[in-house]
Amino acid sequence: MADTKSISYGKIACDYCGGLVDEIDAKNPFTVNITLEGIEVTFFLSPSVKRTFNPYNRRKTIVFPMDNIKDVSFKTDEQISKDVTLTRLLLTGVLAFGLKKKSKNVTNYLTIEYDLDGIHSDLILKGASIVKLNSLILKARRDYLIENPLAQPIEESTASNIPSQIKQLSDLKNQGILTEEEFSYKKAELLAKM
């Protein structure tokens, strides 16, 4: 019988936007492989990065164990922009509003919140396959938690903001980002925390 942890739920190519310490070469593919063990990302390092042990091999793989994945969610460029605008406001004061970029195009990003080696960060991805990638991660996390019930993540969110989270999920479903099944799954997950 095959080891269930080594079974792949799927391997998806997508565009890397941020969240890793390494300098990524954006000209080469960035792939995400989902297993019951965790999320495995494979990418190529920027040519400017010097590798002493093998200077010709620029390919690198990082595994994010399923225990270290804290949340997976969609954000629009507007939500990411609000985060950046808040940072600009803190740095430049009232003048930040004059620096605000006006754009009507909506791009969706998949953010994977993780802890790795004591560092808390968000891996931000975009591309045509992020909806499928989100589905695969949710399925793998669900199967992982069924197999490892003691690994249930401790949520920092309070019951008071759960209705707003459900509203955000509903908006994503209405935009076609989430399927009805994904929406129902996440909604039930949130309601169970109340």
MARNU-328633 format. One record per atom (N, C-alpha, C, O, CB): x negated, y negated, z negated; residue in one letter. Coordinates in steps of 0.05 Angstrom, whole numbers, padded with zeros to 5 digits, always signed. Glycine has a CB too. Example, Ala and Ser with C-alpha at 12.3 -4.5 7.8 and 13.67 -1.06 7.14 Angstrom:
<marses>
-00264+00114-00156A-00246+00090-00156A-00264+00066-00156A-00285+00066-00169A-00226+00089-00181A-00257+00045-00142S-00273+00021-00143S-00258-00001-00157S-00268-00023-00161S-00282+00012-00114S
</marses>
This chain:
<marses>
-00017+00024+00000M+00000+00000+00000M-00018-00025+00000M-00038-00026-00014M+00019+00000-00024M-00010-00045+00016A-00026-00069+00019A-00023-00086-00006A-00002-00087-00019A-00018-00085+00044A-00045-00101-00012D-00044-00119-00035D-00026-00143-00027D-00031-00157-00007D-00073-00129-00042D-00005-00147-00043T+00014-00169-00036T+00002-00196-00037T+00012-00214-00024T+00038-00167-00055T-00019-00200-00053K-00031-00226-00055K-00045-00234-00029K-00048-00258-00024K-00050-00227-00078K-00054-00215-00013S-00069-00221+00011S-00050-00225+00035S-00060-00233+00057S-00089-00199+00017S-00024-00219+00032I-00006-00223+00054I-00002-00252+00060I+00003-00268+00041I+00021-00209+00048I-00004-00260+00085S+00000-00288+00093S+00029-00293+00100S+00042-00278+00114S-00019-00294+00117S+00039-00315+00089Y+00066-00324+00096Y+00066-00338+00123Y+00087-00340+00136Y+00078-00342+00074Y+00043-00348+00130G+00040-00363+00155G+00017-00381+00155G+00008-00390+00134G+00065-00378+00162G+00007-00387+00179K-00016-00405+00182K-00006-00427+00201K+00002-00422+00223K-00041-00390+00194K-00009-00452+00191I+00002-00475+00206I-00020-00495+00211I-00036-00501+00193I+00025-00488+00190I-00021-00506+00235A-00040-00528+00241A-00025-00554+00237A-00002-00556+00246A-00051-00525+00271A-00038-00573+00225C-00025-00599+00220C-00046-00621+00219C-00070-00615+00221C-00008-00599+00194C-00038-00645+00217D-00056-00668+00215D-00062-00675+00186D-00043-00678+00171D-00045-00692+00231D-00087-00677+00180Y-00096-00685+00153Y-00095-00715+00150Y-00105-00730+00168Y-00124-00674+00147Y-00083-00725+00128C-00081-00754+00124C-00097-00763+00099C-00105-00786+00097C-00052-00763+00121C-00102-00745+00080G-00116-00753+00057G-00113-00734+00033G-00095-00717+00034G-00108-00781+00048G-00129-00737+00013G-00126-00722-00012G-00149-00703-00018G-00149-00691-00040G-00102-00706-00010G-00168-00700+00000L-00191-00683-00006L-00216-00700-00010L-00218-00722+00002L-00196-00662+00016L-00235-00691-00025V-00259-00706-00031V-00278-00705-00006V-00292-00725-00001V-00274-00694-00055V-00277-00683+00009D-00295-00680+00032D-00288-00699+00055D-00265-00707+00058D-00294-00652+00041D-00308-00705+00071E-00304-00721+00095E-00295-00702+00117E-00310-00684+00125E-00330-00737+00103E-00271-00706+00126I-00259-00688+00146I-00264-00698+00174I-00262-00722+00179I-00228-00685+00141I-00270-00680+00192D-00273-00687+00221D-00245-00684+00233D-00235-00662+00238D-00294-00668+00235D-00232-00707+00238A-00204-00707+00248A-00202-00696+00277A-00180-00691+00286A-00193-00735+00247A-00224-00694+00291K-00223-00684+00319K-00219-00654+00320K-00212-00643+00341K-00249-00692+00334K-00225-00640+00298N-00222-00611+00297N-00197-00603+00282N-00186-00619+00267N-00247-00599+00284N-00188-00579+00286P-00162-00570+00274P-00164-00568+00243P-00185-00562+00232P-00154-00543+00285P-00142-00575+00231F-00138-00572+00202F-00116-00552+00198F-00093-00557+00206F-00132-00600+00187F-00122-00528+00187T-00102-00507+00184T-00096-00501+00155T-00114-00503+00138T-00111-00482+00199T-00071-00494+00150V-00062-00486+00124V-00051-00458+00125V-00033-00453+00141V-00041-00507+00113V-00062-00440+00108N-00053-00413+00107N-00040-00409+00080N-00052-00415+00059N-00076-00392+00112N-00015-00399+00079I-00001-00396+00054I+00000-00366+00047I+00009-00350+00063I+00028-00407+00056I-00009-00360+00023T-00008-00332+00013T+00005-00333-00015T+00011-00355-00026T-00037-00320+00011T+00010-00310-00025L+00022-00309-00052L+00002-00319-00073L+00010-00329-00094L+00030-00280-00059L-00023-00317-00066E-00045-00327-00084E-00046-00357-00085E-00051-00369-00106E-00071-00316-00075E-00041-00370-00062G-00042-00399-00062G-00043-00410-00034G-00035-00397-00014G-00067-00408-00076G-00052-00435-00032I-00053-00449-00006I-00082-00451+00001I-00099-00462-00014I-00039-00477-00007I-00089-00442+00025E-00116-00442+00035E-00119-00461+00058E-00105-00457+00078E-00125-00413+00043E-00135-00482+00055V-00139-00501+00077V-00166-00497+00089V-00186-00494+00075V-00135-00530+00067V-00167-00497+00116T-00192-00494+00131T-00195-00519+00149T-00176-00526+00163T-00192-00467+00147T-00218-00530+00148F-00223-00555+00164F-00253-00556+00171F-00269-00540+00162F-00215-00580+00148F-00260-00576+00187F-00287-00581+00194F-00297-00606+00181F-00283-00626+00181F-00291-00582+00225F-00321-00605+00171L-00333-00629+00158L-00342-00648+00180L-00349-00640+00202L-00356-00621+00140L-00342-00674+00173S-00351-00695+00191S-00380-00690+00197S-00396-00680+00181S-00347-00723+00178S-00389-00696+00222P-00417-00692+00229P-00436-00708+00212P-00460-00701+00210P-00421-00700+00258P-00427-00729+00199S-00444-00744+00181S-00451-00730+00155S-00470-00738+00142S-00431-00771+00174S-00437-00709+00149V-00442-00694+00124V-00465-00675+00129V-00465-00658+00148V-00417-00678+00115V-00486-00677+00113K-00509-00660+00115K-00506-00635+00098K-00500-00636+00074K-00535-00675+00106K-00508-00612+00111R-00506-00586+00096R-00533-00573+00096R-00544-00566+00117R-00484-00567+00109R-00544-00570+00073T-00571-00559+00071T-00572-00529+00075T-00592-00519+00086T-00583-00566+00044T-00552-00514+00066F-00553-00485+00068F-00547-00475+00096F-00558-00454+00103F-00533-00473+00048F-00531-00488+00112N-00527-00480+00140N-00517-00505+00155N-00493-00510+00156N-00506-00457+00142N-00536-00520+00166P-00529-00545+00179P-00511-00542+00204P-00499-00561+00213P-00553-00560+00187P-00509-00518+00215Y-00493-00514+00239Y-00464-00505+00233Y-00447-00508+00251Y-00506-00493+00257Y-00459-00496+00209N-00432-00488+00202N-00418-00511+00188N-00424-00516+00164N-00433-00462+00184N-00401-00524+00202R-00386-00547+00190R-00358-00539+00180R-00344-00556+00170R-00384-00569+00211R-00351-00514+00184R-00325-00505+00176R-00325-00499+00146R-00344-00488+00135R-00317-00479+00191R-00303-00508+00132K-00301-00504+00103K-00273-00496+00096K-00254-00504+00109K-00309-00530+00088K-00270-00479+00076T-00244-00470+00067T-00242-00475+00037T-00261-00470+00021T-00240-00439+00073T-00219-00486+00029I-00214-00491+00000I-00188-00476-00006I-00168-00478+00009I-00212-00522-00006I-00187-00462-00029V-00163-00449-00037V-00152-00463-00062V-00165-00467-00082V-00169-00419-00044V-00126-00470-00060F-00112-00482-00082F-00094-00460-00094F-00074-00453-00083F-00094-00507-00073F-00102-00448-00117P-00086-00427-00129P-00057-00436-00135P-00053-00460-00141P-00099-00417-00156P-00038-00418-00132M-00010-00425-00135M-00005-00437-00163M+00013-00454-00165M+00007-00400-00132M-00020-00429-00183D-00017-00441-00210D-00024-00471-00210D-00013-00486-00226D-00035-00427-00230D-00041-00479-00192N-00050-00507-00191N-00033-00525-00174N-00037-00550-00174N-00078-00508-00181N-00014-00514-00159I+00004-00530-00143I+00026-00541-00162I+00042-00525-00173I+00016-00514-00119I+00028-00567-00165K+00047-00579-00183K+00073-00586-00170K+00094-00584-00182K+00035-00604-00196K+00072-00595-00145D+00096-00603-00131D+00090-00605-00101D+00067-00610-00093D+00107-00630-00141D+00111-00601-00085V+00109-00604-00056V+00133-00620-00048V+00156-00613-00054V+00109-00576-00041V+00129-00643-00034S+00151-00660-00027S+00146-00675-00002S+00123-00677+00008S+00157-00680-00050S+00167-00686+00010F+00165-00703+00033F+00165-00732+00025F+00178-00739+00006F+00188-00697+00053F+00149-00748+00039K+00149-00777+00035K+00149-00789+00063K+00137-00778+00082K+00125-00787+00018K+00162-00811+00065T+00162-00826+00090T+00139-00846+00089T+00128-00851+00068T+00189-00840+00096T+00132-00857+00112D+00111-00877+00112D+00119-00901+00095D+00102-00916+00085D+00105-00886+00141D+00146-00906+00094E+00155-00928+00077E+00150-00923+00048E+00141-00942+00033E+00186-00932+00081E+00154-00899+00038Q+00148-00892+00010Q+00118-00894+00004Q+00110-00904-00017Q+00158-00864+00003Q+00102-00884+00023I+00073-00886+00019I+00064-00915+00020I+00047-00924+00005I+00058-00870+00041I+00077-00931+00038S+00071-00959+00039S+00078-00974+00014S+00063-00992+00005S+00086-00972+00063S+00100-00966+00001K+00107-00978-00025K+00086-00973-00046K+00079-00991-00062K+00134-00968-00035K+00075-00948-00046D+00054-00942-00065D+00029-00959-00059D+00017-00970-00078D+00046-00912-00063D+00023-00963-00033V+00000-00979-00026V+00005-01008-00032V-00013-01023-00041V-00007-00975+00004V+00030-01018-00027T+00037-01046-00032T+00035-01052-00062T+00026-01073-00070T+00066-01052-00023T+00043-01033-00079L+00040-01037-00108L+00011-01040-00115L+00004-01057-00132L+00053-01014-00123L-00006-01024-00103T-00035-01026-00108T-00045-01053-00099T-00061-01066-00113T-00050-01003-00094T-00036-01062-00075R-00045-01088-00065R-00035-01110-00083R-00049-01130-00088R-00035-01092-00036R-00010-01108-00093L+00001-01128-00111L-00016-01131-00136L-00022-01153-00145L+00030-01121-00118L-00025-01108-00147L-00042-01109-00170L-00069-01122-00164L-00081-01135-00181L-00045-01081-00182L-00079-01117-00140L-00105-01128-00133L-00105-01157-00123L-00123-01172-00129L-00117-01110-00111L-00083-01165-00109T-00084-01191-00096T-00062-01209-00107T-00060-01232-00098T-00081-01189-00067T-00045-01200-00125G-00024-01217-00136G-00001-01221-00116G+00005-01204-00099G-00035-01243-00144G+00011-01244-00117V+00034-01251-00101V+00027-01251-00071V+00045-01247-00054V+00046-01278-00109V+00002-01256-00064L-00006-01257-00036L-00002-01230-00022L-00002-01229+00003L-00035-01266-00034L+00001-01208-00037A+00005-01182-00025A+00029-01181-00007A+00030-01166+00012A+00007-01161-00047A+00050-01196-00014F+00074-01196+00003F+00069-01208+00030F+00082-01200+00050F+00097-01211-00011F+00051-01226+00032G+00043-01237+00058G+00027-01217+00075G+00026-01219+00099G+00027-01263+00055G+00014-01198+00062L-00002-01178+00075L+00014-01154+00084L+00004-01136+00098L-00025-01169+00057L+00039-01152+00076K+00056-01129+00080K+00060-01124+00110K+00066-01142+00126K+00083-01132+00067K+00056-01099+00118K+00059-01091+00146K+00088-01086+00152K+00102-01072+00137K+00042-01065+00152K+00098-01098+00174K+00126-01094+00181K+00127-01073+00204K+00115-01077+00225K+00140-01121+00190K+00141-01051+00199S+00143-01030+00219S+00170-01015+00216S+00180-01012+00194S+00120-01010+00215S+00181-01008+00239K+00206-00994+00239K+00203-00964+00245K+00222-00949+00241K+00225-01007+00260K+00180-00956+00254N+00175-00927+00259N+00174-00912+00233N+00161-00921+00214N+00149-00923+00276N+00187-00889+00232V+00187-00872+00208V+00171-00847+00213V+00178-00832+00232V+00216-00866+00199V+00151-00843+00198T+00135-00819+00199T+00138-00804+00173T+00137-00816+00152T+00105-00825+00206T+00142-00778+00175N+00145-00762+00150N+00119-00748+00144N+00105-00739+00161N+00168-00742+00153N+00113-00747+00118Y+00089-00734+00108Y+00096-00713+00088Y+00116-00715+00074Y+00070-00755+00096Y+00081-00692+00087L+00084-00671+00067L+00062-00676+00046L+00039-00676+00053L+00083-00642+00079L+00070-00680+00021T+00050-00684+00000T+00050-00659-00018T+00071-00650-00027T+00056-00709-00017T+00026-00649-00022I+00022-00626-00040I+00007-00635-00064I-00017-00641-00062I+00008-00602-00025I+00020-00637-00087E+00008-00647-00111E-00006-00623-00124E+00006-00602-00129E+00029-00660-00131E-00032-00627-00131Y-00047-00605-00142Y-00068-00614-00162Y-00075-00637-00164Y-00061-00590-00119Y-00076-00595-00179D-00099-00598-00197D-00120-00578-00188D-00114-00554-00185D-00091-00594-00227D-00144-00587-00184L-00166-00569-00176L-00191-00579-00189L-00200-00601-00186L-00169-00568-00145L-00203-00561-00205D-00228-00567-00219D-00225-00592-00236D-00244-00608-00238D-00251-00571-00199D-00202-00595-00249G-00198-00617-00267G-00190-00643-00253G-00187-00664-00267G-00221-00622-00283G-00187-00643-00227I-00180-00667-00212I-00151-00664-00202I-00144-00644-00190I-00199-00672-00188I-00135-00685-00208H-00107-00685-00199H-00105-00703-00175H-00115-00726-00175H-00088-00696-00222H-00094-00692-00153S-00092-00707-00128S-00068-00698-00112S-00055-00679-00119S-00118-00705-00112S-00064-00712-00090D-00043-00705-00070D-00056-00700-00043D-00070-00717-00033D-00021-00727-00069D-00051-00677-00032L-00060-00671-00005L-00037-00680+00013L-00014-00672+00010L-00066-00640-00001L-00043-00698+00032I-00023-00710+00049I-00027-00701+00077I-00049-00704+00089I-00024-00741+00047I-00006-00689+00089L-00007-00678+00116L+00016-00688+00132L+00037-00697+00121L-00006-00647+00115L+00013-00689+00158K+00035-00696+00176K+00032-00679+00201K+00012-00665+00206K+00034-00727+00183K+00053-00680+00217G+00053-00665+00242G+00080-00652+00247G+00098-00653+00230G+00032-00643+00242G+00083-00640+00270A+00109-00628+00278A+00116-00604+00262A+00140-00597+00261A+00107-00621+00308A+00097-00591+00249S+00102-00566+00235S+00105-00569+00205S+00105-00549+00191S+00081-00547+00241S+00106-00593+00194I+00106-00596+00165I+00132-00586+00152I+00131-00578+00129I+00102-00625+00157I+00154-00587+00166V+00179-00576+00155V+00176-00546+00152V+00185-00535+00131V+00203-00583+00173V+00165-00532+00172K+00161-00504+00170K+00140-00498+00148K+00144-00478+00133K+00151-00492+00197K+00120-00514+00146L+00099-00510+00125L+00112-00512+00098L+00106-00496+00080L+00076-00531+00129L+00129-00532+00094N+00143-00536+00068N+00159-00511+00061N+00159-00502+00039N+00160-00561+00069N+00174-00500+00081S+00190-00476+00076S+00173-00453+00068S+00180-00438+00049S+00206-00469+00102S+00150-00449+00081L+00133-00427+00074L+00121-00430+00046L+00119-00410+00032L+00110-00425+00095L+00114-00454+00039I+00103-00459+00012I+00124-00454-00009I+00118-00441-00029I+00092-00488+00010I+00149-00463-00004L+00170-00459-00023L+00176-00429-00027L+00180-00419-00049L+00196-00473-00014L+00176-00414-00005K+00181-00385-00006K+00158-00372-00022K+00163-00354-00038K+00183-00373+00022K+00133-00379-00016A+00110-00367-00030A+00111-00374-00060A+00106-00356-00076A+00084-00376-00017A+00118-00399-00066R+00119-00407-00095R+00141-00391-00109R+00137-00382-00132R+00124-00437-00097R+00164-00389-00096R+00186-00374-00108R+00178-00345-00113R+00182-00334-00135R+00211-00375-00090R+00166-00332-00093D+00157-00304-00096D+00136-00302-00118D+00135-00282-00133D+00147-00293-00070D+00118-00321-00119Y+00097-00321-00139Y+00109-00323-00167Y+00100-00308-00185Y+00077-00345-00134Y+00128-00341-00171L+00140-00344-00197L+00157-00320-00205L+00159-00314-00229L+00158-00369-00198L+00169-00306-00186I+00183-00281-00192I+00163-00260-00201I+00169-00245-00220I+00198-00271-00167I+00140-00259-00188E+00120-00239-00195E+00105-00247-00221E+00094-00229-00235E+00100-00235-00172E+00103-00272-00227N+00089-00283-00250N+00106-00302-00266N+00102-00326-00265N+00063-00298-00241N+00126-00291-00280P+00146-00308-00294P+00133-00327-00315P+00145-00347-00322P+00166-00291-00307P+00110-00319-00326L+00098-00336-00347L+00083-00360-00334L+00074-00378-00349L+00078-00320-00363L+00082-00361-00308A+00068-00383-00295A+00087-00406-00287A+00080-00423-00271A+00054-00373-00270A+00112-00406-00298Q+00131-00427-00292Q+00118-00454-00298Q+00108-00458-00321Q+00157-00423-00309Q+00118-00472-00279P+00106-00498-00284P+00121-00514-00304P+00146-00513-00305P+00103-00514-00258P+00107-00529-00321I+00120-00546-00340I+00124-00573-00326I+00105-00587-00319I+00102-00550-00367I+00149-00580-00323E+00156-00605-00309E+00155-00629-00328E+00163-00627-00351E+00184-00603-00297E+00143-00650-00318E+00141-00674-00334E+00166-00692-00330E+00171-00711-00345E+00116-00690-00326E+00182-00685-00310S+00206-00702-00305S+00227-00697-00326S+00230-00675-00336S+00217-00696-00277S+00242-00717-00332T+00263-00715-00352T+00289-00710-00338T+00292-00714-00314T+00264-00741-00369T+00309-00702-00353A+00335-00696-00342A+00348-00721-00331A+00366-00720-00314A+00353-00684-00363A+00340-00745-00341S+00352-00770-00332S+00346-00776-00303S+00362-00790-00290S+00343-00792-00350S+00323-00768-00293N+00317-00775-00265N+00323-00752-00245N+00318-00754-00222N+00287-00782-00262N+00334-00730-00255I+00341-00708-00237I+00363-00716-00217I+00360-00709-00194I+00351-00684-00254I+00384-00731-00225P+00403-00739-00204P+00391-00756-00182P+00398-00753-00159P+00425-00755-00218P+00371-00773-00188S+00358-00788-00167S+00341-00771-00149S+00339-00775-00125S+00341-00811-00180S+00329-00750-00161Q+00314-00731-00145Q+00332-00716-00126Q+00325-00711-00103Q+00298-00711-00163Q+00356-00708-00135I+00375-00694-00118I+00385-00713-00096I+00388-00704-00073I+00400-00684-00135I+00388-00738-00102K+00396-00758-00082K+00375-00760-00060K+00381-00761-00037K+00402-00785-00094K+00349-00760-00069Q+00327-00761-00049Q+00327-00737-00032Q+00323-00738-00008Q+00300-00765-00064Q+00332-00713-00044L+00333-00689-00028L+00356-00690-00008L+00353-00681+00015L+00336-00664-00047L+00379-00700-00017S+00402-00703+00001S+00396-00721+00024S+00403-00716+00047S+00427-00714-00015S+00382-00743+00019D+00373-00761+00041D+00355-00747+00060D+00358-00750+00085D+00359-00786+00029D+00336-00730+00050L+00319-00715+00068L+00334-00695+00084L+00328-00691+00108L+00297-00701+00051L+00355-00683+00072K+00371-00664+00087K+00387-00678+00109K+00389-00669+00131K+00391-00649+00068K+00398-00702+00102N+00413-00717+00122N+00396-00727+00145N+00405-00731+00167N+00426-00741+00108N+00370-00731+00140Q+00351-00740+00161Q+00342-00716+00177Q+00328-00720+00198Q+00327-00754+00148Q+00349-00692+00169G+00341-00668+00184G+00314-00657+00175G+00303-00640+00189G+00341-00674+00213G+00302-00668+00154I+00276-00659+00145I+00278-00633+00130I+00261-00615+00133I+00263-00681+00127I+00299-00631+00113L+00304-00606+00099L+00327-00591+00111L+00346-00604+00121L+00309-00612+00069L+00326-00565+00111T+00348-00549+00119T+00368-00547+00096T+00362-00554+00073T+00339-00521+00129T+00392-00538+00102E+00413-00534+00081E+00402-00515+00060E+00407-00519+00036E+00439-00525+00093E+00389-00494+00069E+00378-00474+00050E+00357-00485+00032E+00357-00480+00008E+00366-00450+00066E+00338-00501+00043E+00318-00514+00027E+00330-00534+00007E+00322-00535-00016E+00297-00528+00045E+00350-00549+00016F+00363-00568-00001F+00377-00554-00025F+00374-00562-00048F+00384-00585+00015F+00391-00532-00018S+00406-00517-00039S+00386-00506-00059S+00392-00506-00083S+00423-00495-00027S+00364-00495-00050Y+00344-00483-00067Y+00333-00503-00087Y+00332-00499-00111Y+00321-00470-00051Y+00324-00526-00076K+00312-00547-00093K+00332-00559-00112K+00326-00565-00135K+00299-00569-00076K+00357-00562-00102K+00379-00573-00119K+00384-00555-00143K+00386-00564-00166K+00404-00578-00103K+00386-00529-00137A+00391-00509-00159A+00367-00509-00178A+00371-00507-00202A+00395-00481-00147A+00343-00512-00168E+00319-00513-00185E+00321-00537-00204E+00314-00535-00227E+00294-00514-00167E+00329-00560-00193L+00331-00584-00209L+00353-00583-00230L+00350-00591-00253L+00334-00609-00192L+00376-00572-00221L+00399-00570-00239L+00393-00551-00263L+00403-00555-00285L+00424-00561-00224L+00377-00531-00258A+00370-00512-00279A+00353-00526-00301A+00352-00516-00323A+00354-00488-00267A+00340-00548-00294K+00324-00562-00314K+00340-00581-00332K+00329-00591-00352K+00302-00578-00300K+00365-00586-00325M+00382-00604-00341M+00391-00592-00366M+00405-00604-00382M+00406-00614-00325M
</marses>
